[in-house]
Amino acid sequence: MRHPDLIDLGIIGTAGAGAFVTVNSDEDGYAATVVFATTLLTLLGLALRQMVVTGRGAYAEARRAQELCSVDPTTAAGQAVEQERLRLTGELVSCIRQALEAVRHELTAGREGGDVGEKADRIHLLASEATSELRRLLGLLRGGSGVAPGAEAAPVPRPRLTRHTVLAAVAVAVLAAGENLAYYEAGNSHPTAFVFPWTPLLTAVAASTLAGWRVAPSTAAFTLAATFAVPRVTVGVMVGSGAWMVITISCLTWALASRGLHDGRSVLAVAMMAGAGFGSRMYDDPPNAGILLVLVAVTWSSGYVVGWNRRRQSAATER
């Protein structure tokens, strides 16, 4: 799944606004059903697209690795060196062209007037920069490689919490709280399940765990499971249902499943989150409890396939 951006926030805001406006006048709950179904189908479509994209990438990389393995190592090394030399030659020609264009521009400006000494200094600086770049490229051409001996590969950057992810989590939390308030005003909530203001606040906290789906999905899933279970057992306050569950639970499940079955912490996190969510929905929203389990199963399957494809692609690249 792609990284949440402002388009995602706009979709979330539009869906939330539509739900808030229509839910009070919609006795049959048709508008809420449309919002829920649209959110579900959109996320499933994104998951399916990611499966196809990563599958094609893994297949292409595997074919490339197989072709390289069938080539004689000496021939492959020679071809790689030749391709690198051609690339550096192109950069060399581009550098010369840019330097000549800059000098010509300065000469043209000098003919039109101005400080001749300043123009000469500028041309001298351009010539010095071009000479340094040419020396670098010629050194690479002679050496055949731009990598210093013994140089280590750059470390893979770790995922970090970005502003867009935080904004997406806040938008989903606002949608969740507002949706539950709207349901309560319309009389669609379970009479003993809604406790103002704790239910909308807890629902917002649960929805906001979406913020951890990239940086710490296991912690986010454990937090969501605790938010479902602990208030219900201790003080009898429940997290409200709604379209936010599709967004948050799907993203967390997908992120955890992409790590594979060998990660026991991820499997446990998904099991606890799904179990706590299912138990909560069986109390105040039984028709959607089964849908929740189906959603977890589908997103887990798609996430696992995507993770498997990525691992295949990485293995093929290393070969």
Secondary structure as GFF3:
##gff-version 3
##sequence-region A 1 319
A	DSSP	alpha_helix	6	23	.	.	.	ID=ss1
A	DSSP	alpha_helix	30	69	.	.	.	ID=ss2
A	DSSP	alpha_helix	73	111	.	.	.	ID=ss3
A	DSSP	alpha_helix	116	143	.	.	.	ID=ss4
A	DSSP	alpha_helix	163	186	.	.	.	ID=ss5
A	DSSP	alpha_helix	198	208	.	.	.	ID=ss6
A	DSSP	three_ten_helix	209	212	.	.	.	ID=ss7
A	DSSP	alpha_helix	217	234	.	.	.	ID=ss8
A	DSSP	alpha_helix	243	257	.	.	.	ID=ss9
A	DSSP	alpha_helix	264	284	.	.	.	ID=ss10
A	DSSP	alpha_helix	286	318	.	.	.	ID=ss11
###
